Amino acid sequence: METNEIKEFVDELRGQWKDLWRNRFDDKVRAEGIAQKEYSNLFVECGTVIMATRDFRPLDFFDIVQQYLSSDAEKAVPPNSTIGGWGKFVRNQIRKNKNKTGRLIPPKPAHKKGQLLKKGGRGWLHSKIR
């Protein structure tokens, strides 16, 4: 596939993905989200549980795109953040190296010890002279 065709296909899938999550039925009793329509491109049938609170592996958009495009998926969609995407690379490699080349922190000035305090440590006293 050509790059433009891949992007159009992924945009179409992304639109269906948004529609799936926007139009789901939330079952308050069972704490589940259920698909109301059938989305054949996303491998979701009507009535499929797409969100639950316990022991559930949620749907992943990147996995669906990867099933369709296998080797071309990296061109259309950035890597999943849990695997380690571009943001993780920037945090671990670029920002870490940038701190090493940063400015040096000047040393703190040393406190002078042994100086006499004014008025014997009482401070300036303001009193009226009688």
Secondary structure, 3 states (H helix, E strand, C coil): CCHHHHHHHHHHHHHHHHHHHHCCEEECCCCEEECCCCEHHHCECCCCEEEECCCCCCCCHHHHHHHHHCCCHHHHCCCCCCCCCHHHHHHHHHHHHHHHCCCCCCCCCCCCCCCCCHHHHCCCCCCCCC
